[in-house]
Amino acid sequence: MFDKDAALDVALRLFWRHGYEGTSVSVLARAMGVTVPSLYLAFGNKESLFMLAVERYGQYNGKLYETAFRKPSAREVARSILEGEVDLVLGRDTPDGCLMVHGALATSPGSETVLLAMSELRRIAEAEVADRFRQAVEEGELLPRGMQPDALAAYVMTVASGLAVQARTGWARAQLQQVVRVAMGIWPEETKGAGASRAPPGGSY
């Protein structure tokens, strides 16, 4: 009997490993153990299958942000996101990298809808991080000097995307963890209230 959930998980891993454009319908059908017409019957076209795979991917990266947003400070939220990204992009049972980054680097005109959809999902994720940083400010936390929540969220998400790219190129966990340490080096330990934030050892940031 055809197991639709199992087939979708197969599709997710193929898209995750090879990207949207790098995964053909024939490869998907063969990996699922079905014919191409049967694949279309079950999932619609390749684009709809990819979007279903993206929803399934949320089971992996969604937990990352749920965990991070429960941290008590903006600094710890950022650290948790980046450390969680390292775990995600080097998962023991999943392909290296991030589906939302390299899996959706669509370049052909026919893939524009997928590209726009992934861009919107990344924008939403970044906005949620910015909202969490704004919450920290409202609670009296001082962000790094000159940093606003939107810019800081963009910074964190850009570093997270870079970690995914480097994991895809073969970087080891220790190398990615070093990037996280450097990225967090610009973020001094924060204090609540009206006091000034403390710069990290070794100078300004």
VENMOLIN-V515605 format. One record per backbone hydrogen bond with DSSP energy under -0.5 kcal/mol. NH is the residue of the N-H (numbers start at 1). CO is the residue of the C=O. E is the energy in kcal/mol with one decimal. If there is no record, write none. Layout:
BEGIN
NH & CO & E
NH & CO & E
END
This chain:
BEGIN
4 & 2 & -0.9
7 & 3 & -2.4
8 & 4 & -2.3
9 & 5 & -1.9
10 & 6 & -1.8
11 & 7 & -2.3
12 & 8 & -2.6
13 & 9 & -1.9
14 & 10 & -1.9
15 & 11 & -2.8
16 & 12 & -2.7
17 & 13 & -1.9
18 & 14 & -2.9
19 & 15 & -2.4
20 & 103 & -2.3
23 & 20 & -1.0
24 & 22 & -0.6
28 & 24 & -2.3
29 & 25 & -2.8
30 & 26 & -2.3
31 & 27 & -2.5
32 & 28 & -2.0
33 & 29 & -1.1
34 & 29 & -2.5
39 & 35 & -2.2
40 & 36 & -2.4
41 & 37 & -2.2
42 & 38 & -2.1
43 & 39 & -2.7
44 & 40 & -2.3
49 & 45 & -1.9
50 & 46 & -2.4
51 & 47 & -2.2
52 & 48 & -1.9
53 & 49 & -2.2
54 & 50 & -2.2
55 & 51 & -1.8
56 & 52 & -2.0
57 & 53 & -2.2
58 & 54 & -1.0
58 & 55 & -0.7
59 & 56 & -1.9
60 & 57 & -2.1
61 & 57 & -1.9
62 & 58 & -1.7
64 & 60 & -0.6
65 & 61 & -1.3
66 & 62 & -2.1
67 & 63 & -2.4
68 & 64 & -2.0
69 & 65 & -2.8
70 & 66 & -0.6
70 & 67 & -0.8
71 & 68 & -1.9
77 & 73 & -2.2
78 & 74 & -2.6
79 & 75 & -2.5
80 & 76 & -2.4
81 & 77 & -2.4
82 & 78 & -2.4
83 & 79 & -2.9
84 & 80 & -2.4
85 & 81 & -2.1
86 & 82 & -1.8
87 & 83 & -1.8
88 & 84 & -2.4
89 & 85 & -2.9
90 & 86 & -1.1
91 & 88 & -1.3
94 & 91 & -0.7
97 & 89 & -2.0
101 & 98 & -1.0
102 & 98 & -1.2
103 & 98 & -1.2
104 & 101 & -0.7
105 & 102 & -1.0
106 & 104 & -2.5
111 & 108 & -2.0
112 & 109 & -1.4
115 & 111 & -2.2
116 & 112 & -2.6
117 & 113 & -2.1
118 & 114 & -2.5
119 & 115 & -2.2
120 & 116 & -2.2
121 & 117 & -2.0
122 & 118 & -2.3
123 & 119 & -2.1
124 & 120 & -2.4
125 & 121 & -2.2
126 & 122 & -2.3
127 & 123 & -2.3
128 & 124 & -2.1
129 & 125 & -1.8
130 & 126 & -2.4
131 & 127 & -2.3
132 & 128 & -1.8
133 & 129 & -2.1
134 & 130 & -2.4
135 & 131 & -2.1
136 & 132 & -1.7
137 & 133 & -2.0
138 & 134 & -2.6
139 & 135 & -1.5
140 & 137 & -2.0
141 & 136 & -2.5
142 & 191 & -1.1
143 & 141 & -0.5
147 & 144 & -2.3
152 & 148 & -2.8
153 & 149 & -2.4
154 & 150 & -2.1
155 & 151 & -2.2
156 & 152 & -2.4
157 & 153 & -2.6
158 & 154 & -2.1
159 & 155 & -2.3
160 & 156 & -2.4
161 & 157 & -2.2
162 & 158 & -2.2
163 & 159 & -2.3
164 & 160 & -1.7
165 & 161 & -2.1
166 & 162 & -2.6
167 & 163 & -2.3
168 & 164 & -1.8
169 & 165 & -1.2
170 & 167 & -1.3
171 & 166 & -2.3
176 & 172 & -1.9
177 & 173 & -2.8
178 & 174 & -1.7
179 & 175 & -1.6
180 & 176 & -1.9
181 & 177 & -2.1
182 & 178 & -2.3
183 & 179 & -3.0
184 & 180 & -2.4
185 & 181 & -0.7
185 & 182 & -0.7
186 & 182 & -0.5
186 & 183 & -0.9
187 & 184 & -1.5
188 & 186 & -0.8
193 & 140 & -2.0
195 & 192 & -0.5
198 & 189 & -1.5
199 & 197 & -0.5
203 & 200 & -0.9
END
